[in-house]
Amino acid sequence: EVQTLLRSGILKNEIDGHTIFRQYNLGSILGYEEGRTCIDNVLEFPPAHWAVVRLTGEMRLNKYWQLPYEKGPVVSEGRLSAELRALFNDSIRLRLVSDVPVAAFLSGGLDSSSIVASAASLLKAYQLKTLTVWYTEGYAATRWGKEENDLKYARLLARHLAKRIEHDIVEVGVSALSLENLDSVMDFARIPDHIREIAMFYNYRAVKDAGVRVVLNGQGSDEIMGGYMGLGGFPDYLLFSRSPDTDLMERFFPSLLLSTRKDILNPEVLQDSQNIYRDFMRHLYSFEGELIEKGHRLLVDTQLRQFIHMEDFLSMHFGVECRLPFLDYRLVQWVFRQPFGIHIDQQTRTGKMLLRKAMSGILPKPLLRRPKAPFPMGDPEHARQQLSKLFRDSRQEIIHSNIVRRIYTQEFLNDEHSADGSLQELWMLVVLWRWEEALKRASASKENTFLHKESKIQQIQIDKEPATAAQNNKALFIEPPAVALRQLPLKIPHLVDYLRDHGFNDIKTFDMNIAYLKEMKPAWFLYTLFDRACSTIEKKNILI
């Protein structure tokens, strides 16, 4: 965790301004700069990689898996839906293996309903506990009316599976929005850039309060099966744009148009925004396939990666393990080996068509026909008013925040009407301030330095192609220099004797069982000794 590194004093409080500006302009959701965090010289370990770290400090990253590009044989739609259903059920089966009862979120959408129906059919030892977190001033209620909301569909499935599931409804009011709750979602790797993260925070708090320790979550299906179609977002623009290069800039990235932002943003932020669209499009076109498939591969590479990070960070905050059945690697591989068009009905702008067919006869028909709904959270106007009050109450502290002053113009911050801004603008103003305050509290040093430059890390090599199975079998996570290997015998029984002969007479004080040590692989034995006896090893000038 970044917080642990900061508290150790190893790192300085150096904020990566380049990443902050990118996250502000584009959002961390579609951020495409692999691995960079908001703390200078701290990179995230990329998914689907393994690494070799040498004692010289050099690290080499090797990719062992990636989304496939080769397509499978052409088969009937009926066979495809049967294969999807079989893979999905097996993914659920594996994720039901647990020492404690497993529960599931039930939002009333297609994804969570599919998970609940499959899990309920597989569980024999106990009834599946399901949780619906319902916002009393809900976004769905304000948009479609109270009779057309998530709760209605969640109750429909609960009645349908009444003998096999236990359904709990947890009511949450957004009046609970407070600085304390905001501070709870602060992750130093990235800026929490959307109010949905507070809703996710409430979800996992409800899970903990219900006594649940493992929960199934529907995250991932939208990105791999066209679930965002019809919402007027990025996938829609890709599918229906006549000129993506123009339409995406004018419709999907309006916040990046300088004419609408120059009155509130500082020049260095505006200068950075000029490059974002170009870099984003370059990343989009680096993927293969039709444009709509490119877009969803990009969503998996960017948005989904960030959503998983959020789910993990917020669930672990409450000691809850979140499991994601739709992201079983076998299921994801299978999906991208099929023609992506099978998931989308262009005429009705509906996604996840194959999943709907796979769940036919299992879910009630109204659930199968239900269009994609936005992520359930509190009424946006009520939340905006809450954030406006927080901003007014702490205005002086916010406008003197180092990060806030680097992003916004002084004229905007001094303007009394800035407290009447949009929900997203107020969210960012308050969150940037709280993030910087949390960084000060978490660090050994109380002073933050704001840097706008490229990262200093130079010693990481990245192998972009997946390694072969043979290469994986040879991988050592801690690889000693070759010269050191020649100095030490590699058979563990001899190594124990060797170390004793060279002054390690109190090796038993390492709290390790010698018989057990002799069964360990050499690399892990060396690592364990290095970890527990580093000072002694240095004194004896023995290289490991």
N, C-alpha and C positions, 0 to 999 in steps of 0.2 A: 504494500500500500504506500502511496505517495506520502501520506501523513506520517508513517513510521520513518521514512527517509528524512523527512523534514525535522522531526523531533530528535533524530540522532545527531544532528549537527553536521552530517556529512555534506548535505546540500546547503547552498545559500538560498535565501528567499528571492530567487530570480525568476520573474514572471516572463513567460515567452509571449511577448506582445504580438508577434506575427500570428501565433495560433489564436490569441484572444480576438484579434481583428477578424480573422477568418471565421471564427465561431460566431461572432456578432453579426457579420454580414450575411453569412450563408447558413449559420446554425450548425451545431455539432452533428445534427442528424444526417445531412448530406455532405458532411466533411469528408474530403477525399485524400487528405494528406496522411498517409499511413503512419500510425504510431506516435505522432506528436501529441504531447500533452501541454497543458497550460503552464507547466513548470519547466523552465529551461533545463536542458540536458537530462530530462526524464522521458523515456520513450516507453510506450506500451509494448509488451511482448505480443507479436502478431498471432492471430489464430492460425491453426493448421501448420505450425512450424515446430522444429526442434532446434536446439542451439548447442554449439560447442564453445565453451569459454576457456581460454588459455590463461595461465598465470601472468602472462604479459599484459593482460587486460583486453586482448583481442577477442572478439566474439563473432562467430559465423552463424548466421541464421539459415536454416534449410527448410524449404517447404515440403511437406509430406502429403498434402492433399489439396485439391482445388475442384471447383465446379467443373463437371465434364462438358466438353463441346460436341463429342461424337454422339450422333442420334441413334436410337435403337430401331429395330425393324418396325415397319408399318403394320399395325394390327387394328382390330376393330375397337370401336369405342367401348363396347361391352367388356372386352378383355382388359382394356386400360383401366376402367373403373374398378373391376374386380382386383386387379393387381394393386391399385392404389389403396383399396380397402384392406387388403391383406397386409400390406406394408404398414399402414397406419395402425391396425390392430396389434401387430407385433411390436411396434414402437410403444404403444400404450402398455402392453404386457410387461415389457422390460422395465418401464418406469413405475410400475406398481410394486416392484420388488423393494421392500423396505422393512426395517426393524420396527417402524411405527406406522400407524394408519396413514394412508395417503388421502388427501382431499383434493378438490378441484375448484377453480373459479368457474362460475356460471353467470356470464354477462347477458345471456339471451341471444348472442350472435351465433353464426354458423360454426365458428371455430370451437368455442368453449362447449357448445351443445354437442358437437361431434365427439369431443374428448370425453364428456360426461357419459354419453350414451355407450361409447365403447368400453370405458372403464367399468361402468355399472354392469355390463354384460360379462366382464371377465372376473370381477371380484366375487369370491365365494365366502370369504371369512367374515366379512362385515359389510354393512351398508356404506356406500360412498358418501362422504360428507361433502356438500357443495355450498359455496358461499357466493352470494350476490351482494356486492357493495353498491348501495343505491343512494344517490345524491338527492336530497330532498328538494334542492333547487336545481335539478339536473338539466344538463345541456340538451339531452334528448327531449325532455318534457317541454322546454321552451321552444324547440324547433318543430316538433311534430305533434305536440299535444300529449296529454298524460296517458291517453289510451294507446298511443303508438310509441312505446318506449321499451327499453331493455327489460324492465321489470315484468312487463306483460309477457314477453317471450320466455323469460326465465321461468316464470310460473307455469307457462304452458308445458315446458319440458318436464318440470318437477311433477306435474300431474300425470304426464305420460309415463314417467318412470317412478311413480309414487312408491312402489313396493321395493325398489332397489336403491333409492338414494334418500339422503336426509338433506333438506334444503333450508339453509339459514339466510335470512335477509338482514344485512347490516346497514342501518341508515347513517349517513354522514351529512352534516351541514357545513357549507363553506365558511360560515362565520368563524370556524376554528382556525382560519388562516392567520398565522402569527409569525413573529420573528423566530420564535423557538422552532416552529415547524419548518420554516424556510431553512434555518441552519441545519436541520436534520438531513436535507437533501444535497448539502454541499459536498461535492466530489472534486478533489484538487486536480484530477486528471482532465476535467472538462468543466465548462460553465453550464449549469442547469438552465437551458435556454427556452424552456416552455413550461407552462403551468401544469401540463399533464403530469409532471414529475411529482407534484403535490398529490395528485389523484392516485398515482402509483404508491406513494408513501402511505396514504390512507388504506389502500388495498392490503398491503402487507401488515399494517398495524392491526387490521381486522382479522387477518389470518392468525397472528400471534395471540390476540385476545380470545380467539375461539379455541385456543389450545392446540392448534395445528402446527406441525413442524415440517411437513413436506406437502407441496401443493403443485398440481398440474396447471399449466398456463398455455393459452393458445397462441402465444407470440410466434411469428414467423410465417404463418400460412399466407398472409397478404403479400409478402415480398416474393414468395416462391410460386404463387398461383394466381397472380393478377387480382388480388383482393381489393385494391384501391380504385378499380375502374368505377366510373360513375360519380366520384366525389369531386371531380373538377381539379384534380391535382396533377402532379408530374406525369404519371402513366397515361392519363387522358390526353394530355398535350402531345405526348409522343405518338400516340395512336392516331390522333385526328388532326395533327398539325400538317398543313401543306408544306410549310418551310420551318422545320424544327429550330434551325439556327436563329430565325427571327422570332417565331412565336414563343419559344421558351424565354427569350430575353424580355419580351414585352408583356407576357402573361404570367409566367411562372416566377420570374425574378424581378418583379416591379420594385422591390426594396433596393435593388442594386442600381436603379436608374439614378444618376447623380442629381438630376433636376429635382427629384423629390426628397433628397437627403442632405443636400449641401447646406441647408439652413440649420441643421442640428448636429452634423458630424464634423469632426476636425479633419483637416486636409490629409493627414497621414492615413486615416481610416478610409477616406474617399479614394486615395491613391491605390490602396490595397484592393478596394472593391473593383477597380478597373480590370484587374487581372483575374478575378474570380470566375467570371463567366467563361472566359477563354480556357482557363485550366479545367473547369468543370466539363466543358464540352470535349476537351481532349481526353479526359478520363472516360467519359461516356463512350466515345468512339474507339477506345482501346479494347472494348469487348467485341466478341464475334456475334453473329446472328442478325435477325431482323431487328429493326429499331426498337420495337416494343420488348423484345427479349434482351437487347442491350440494356434498356432501361431497368429491367428487373434484375439483371445481373449486377448492375450498379447499385440498386437498392439493397441487395444482399451484402455487397461489399462495403456499403457505407451506412445506410439507415439501420438495417437489421443489426449490424455489428454494434452500433451505438445503443439500440434498444436492449440488446442482450446485456450490455455493460450496465445500463440503468437497472434492469431487472435484478441482476446479480448484486449490485451495490445496495439497492433499497431492500431487497429481501434479506440479505445478510445483516443489514442494520437491525433487523428484528429476530435474527437467528432462525430464519426460515429458508429451507431449501426449495428453490423453484426449478421445476423440471419442464422441459419444452418438447412434447412429443412430435410436433411438426418439424423439428430440426434434427431428428434422427438422420445421420449422414446417409443411410441407405435410401431413405425416402427422398431426401433432397437430391441425391444423385439421380434417382429414377425420374423425378419430375423434370430435371433439366435435360434428360436424354429423350424426352418426348417433344413433339412440335409445340411451341409455347402457345400457339393459337387455340389449342384444345381447351384452354382455361378461360377463354374470353368470348362472350357473345357480343360482337360489335354492335349489333342492331339495338340491343337493350342496354349496352354499356354495363354489362354484368360480368364479374370475375368469378373465379373458383367454380366454374361450371362442372369440371370433372369431379371435384369433391362433392358437389351437390348430387351428382349422379351416383357416386359411390355410397352416399348416405341415404339414398332413396330407399324407402321401406323401413328405415331405422329411425329417422327423425320425422316428426309431424310435418305435413306439407307446408304449413305457414312458415316454419323455420327454414325449409329448403328454398322457399321463394323470397325470403326476406333479403332486401338489399343491404349492402354494407352501410353501417352506421358509424359516425365518428366515435372516437374513444370517449367513454362516459366520464364526465367530470362535472363540477359544479357550474351553475349559471355564470356565463362569462361576464355579464354586466355586474353581478354581485361581487365577483372576484375582482373586477376592475376597481370598484368602489373601495374594497378592502385594501388593495394595493395603493390606491390614491391616498387613503388615510395614513398608511404606513409611511408613504413618501413625505407627506406633509409633516407628520410627527417627527421625522428624522431628517428633515431637509438639509440642515446645515452639515450634518455628518456625511450625508450622501454626496453633496456637491463638492465636498473636500476630499472625497475618495480619490486616490491616485489613479486607479483604473477608469473611474467615471470621467475624470477630467481629461484623460488621454483620448477618450472616445468622443465625448460630446463637447460642443462649443460652450464657452462661458456664457454667451448670450442666451442660449437655450436653457442652461441650468439656472440662470438668474431670473428667467421669465416665470412669473407666478402661474401662468397657464400650463407649464410643463407638468404640473400635478394632475392635469385633466387629460393626459394623453391616452393613447390606446392601451388595451390590456397588455399587448406584447411589449410596448415601449416601457410601461410602468414596471412590468415584470423584470425586464432587463436592467433598468435603473436600480431597483431595489436589490436584485440578486447579485449584480456586479459588486455592489457595496458590501453585502453580507459575505460574499465569497472572499473578498480581500480581508475582511475582519476575521473570518474563520482561518484564513491562511496565517495571519499574525498570531492567533491563539495557538495554532498547531505547531508552530516552528520554534526552534531553539532561539533564533533571532527574531526580534519583534519588528524589524524594518524590512520592507519589501522593496526590491529593485525591479523596475519595469524595463525590459529589454525588447528591442524590436530588431531582430537580426536572425540569421540562420543558426541552427543548432551547432554547438561545438563538437558534438559526438562524431568522430571520424573513423573509429575502429570497428564499426559493424559492417560486415559483408553480408549481402542477402542473395541467396540462391533462389531465383524466381520460379524455377521449375521444380515440381515435386521430386523428391529423392526416390530412388528405387528401393525395393524391399531389402535388397542386399546391403545398400548403404545404410538403411535404418538399423539393420541388425548390428552393424559395426559401430554405431554411434556411441560415444562416451560423452556424458553430459559434462564431466570434468576431465579434461584431457591434459595429463602432465606433459611437459616438454620431453622430447625424445632423449635428451642427454640425462634427464633425471631417471627415466625408465631403465637406462643401462646401469644406473648406480644401485638399483634395488632389485632383489629377486622378486618374481611376480607370483610365486606360489605362497599362499597365505600362511601355512604353517612355518615355512622358512622365514617369511617376512617378520612374523612375531618373534622368532628367535633372533633374527638380525637386529631388530629394534632393541630387544633386551640386551644384546651384546654391546650395543652402542649407547648405553646409558638410560634406556627406558625400563629400568628395573621396577618402577612402580606402575607399570602399564595396567595392573588390575584396578588401580584407582580411577580409571576412566569410566567406571560403572558399566563395563561391558563384559559379557561372558566370553572367555577365550574360545571355548568350543564353538560358540555361535559365530565368533569372528572368523574361524577357520572355514566356515561354510559360505562366507560372503564372497561376492565377486571382487577381484582386486581393485577395480576403480572405486567402488563404494567404500571398501576398507580404507583406501588411501584418503578418500574424502573425509571419512569419519575421523580418522586420526588427525588430519589437518585441522578439522573444525574444533576438536577437543584439546589438541596439544600444540597449537600453533606456536606459542612462545617457546616451548621446549625444542621444537623442531628448528626454529630459527637459531636458538642457542647452539644446537649441535651441528648447524649448517647442513642439514639434510634437506634436499629439495624434494618436494612432493608436487 
